[in-house]
Amino acid sequence: MSGHEKIQRHYDSLGERYDYHYDRSRGRSYHNHLSEHLIKMLPDGGLILDIGCGTGLFVEKYKAVRGGAIGIDISRGMIQQARRRSNGTDFIVGKGESLPFASTSFDAIASLLAFSYIRDPEKMLNEAHRVLKPGGTIAVCTLGKNLLTRCIPAIYHLGEIMQVRHPVVRNFGEHYFNDEEMLELFYCAGFEDVKTNWYSFAHIDMIDPFFTLARHIEPFVERHVPQLAYNICVTGKKPA
Ligand SMILES: C[S@@+](CC[C@H](N)C(=O)[O-])C[C@H]1O[C@@H](n2cnc3c(N)ncnc32)[C@H](O)[C@@H]1O
């Protein structure tokens, strides 16, 4: 089974369970927290494309405060759940590495918690660059590579062997990148003014009272000790 097929099959069977995980109290606070950072990185108004949109949680949030959004995801099951969530929004089944859109169609590209799954990140970034209008923005938030996250692939691998029932604990051969690797990927794809920031410290799978404590000190960690945050957020611009 190819990497894409494994991801597709897993997420196809997840739809409602994924929403349950990320749309109840802890999951919601984690997802909202990252979504808010991502929204701040995007321009006001215009049309955005969300790559790896899943069940449309981010598209829904973006549309409530900003403008138009289209979501694309490799999993039909996730797209079906997204369509149920927000009637009228365009959700399309497709790969981030091969976007079914004309060149210069979008004002911005967003991607939340999906970039690490992309099998060919260079191809996805080239496609994102192609469909962006000149001067358009790209903003990607994904699990990054640092001291804390280094053991995640091993944990996910073990979780799969032990058949842990968890929405994202599977060995998908995910790629995690550090700052330098992200800068290189984005500059090579033709983006300019590329910046990285690290966000989120409170992990929804932490047990209490650690979760509550982590949530409390999260803003401090993000500002002063970003090496302890585990999602890397990257922004860049397509030259005007
Ligand atoms: C952890 S979920 C994140 C979903 C959503 N962005 C969110 O924030 O809730 C990762 C998503 O990436 C999608 N995905 C993985 N590889 C992809 C690819 N090559 N192209 C498009 N979507 C992909 C999966 O199907 C899944 O829905």
Ligand as a Chemical Component Dictionary entry (heavy atoms), coordinates in Angstrom:
data_LIG
# 
_chem_comp.id                   LIG 
_chem_comp.type                 NON-POLYMER 
_chem_comp.pdbx_formal_charge   0 
_chem_comp.three_letter_code    LIG 
# 
loop_
_chem_comp_atom.comp_id 
_chem_comp_atom.atom_id 
_chem_comp_atom.alt_atom_id 
_chem_comp_atom.type_symbol 
_chem_comp_atom.charge 
_chem_comp_atom.model_Cartn_x 
_chem_comp_atom.model_Cartn_y 
_chem_comp_atom.model_Cartn_z 
_chem_comp_atom.pdbx_ordinal 
LIG C1  C1  C 0  -4.240 15.876 11.156 1  
LIG S1  S1  S 1  -5.314 16.119 9.798  2  
LIG C2  C2  C 0  -5.526 17.905 9.795  3  
LIG C3  C3  C 0  -6.846 18.319 9.190  4  
LIG C4  C4  C 0  -7.178 19.804 9.264  5  
LIG N1  N1  N 0  -6.227 20.624 8.567  6  
LIG C5  C5  C 0  -7.334 20.273 10.686 7  
LIG O1  O1  O 0  -6.633 21.203 11.089 8  
LIG O2  O2  O -1 -8.196 19.750 11.407 9  
LIG C6  C6  C 0  -4.257 15.866 8.383  10 
LIG C7  C7  C 0  -5.030 15.908 7.060  11 
LIG O3  O3  O 0  -4.103 15.963 5.973  12 
LIG C8  C8  C 0  -4.671 15.232 4.895  13 
LIG N2  N2  N 0  -3.606 14.903 3.929  14 
LIG C9  C9  C 0  -2.540 14.099 4.129  15 
LIG N3  N3  N 0  -1.774 14.044 3.033  16 
LIG C10 C10 C 0  -2.356 14.859 2.106  17 
LIG C11 C11 C 0  -2.034 15.220 0.755  18 
LIG N4  N4  N 0  -0.941 14.752 0.155  19 
LIG N5  N5  N 0  -2.848 16.082 0.113  20 
LIG C12 C12 C 0  -3.966 16.569 0.742  21 
LIG N6  N6  N 0  -4.333 16.245 1.990  22 
LIG C13 C13 C 0  -3.534 15.406 2.676  23 
LIG C14 C14 C 0  -5.285 14.017 5.601  24 
LIG O4  O4  O 0  -6.216 13.345 4.801  25 
LIG C15 C15 C 0  -5.898 14.689 6.837  26 
LIG O5  O5  O 0  -7.236 15.081 6.610  27 
# 
loop_
_chem_comp_bond.comp_id 
_chem_comp_bond.atom_id_1 
_chem_comp_bond.atom_id_2 
_chem_comp_bond.value_order 
_chem_comp_bond.pdbx_ordinal 
LIG C1  S1  SING 1  
LIG S1  C2  SING 2  
LIG S1  C6  SING 3  
LIG C2  C3  SING 4  
LIG C3  C4  SING 5  
LIG C4  N1  SING 6  
LIG C4  C5  SING 7  
LIG C5  O1  DOUB 8  
LIG C5  O2  SING 9  
LIG C6  C7  SING 10 
LIG C7  O3  SING 11 
LIG C7  C15 SING 12 
LIG O3  C8  SING 13 
LIG C8  N2  SING 14 
LIG C8  C14 SING 15 
LIG N2  C9  SING 16 
LIG N2  C13 SING 17 
LIG C9  N3  DOUB 18 
LIG N3  C10 SING 19 
LIG C10 C11 SING 20 
LIG C10 C13 DOUB 21 
LIG C11 N4  SING 22 
LIG C11 N5  DOUB 23 
LIG N5  C12 SING 24 
LIG C12 N6  DOUB 25 
LIG N6  C13 SING 26 
LIG C14 O4  SING 27 
LIG C14 C15 SING 28 
LIG C15 O5  SING 29 
# 
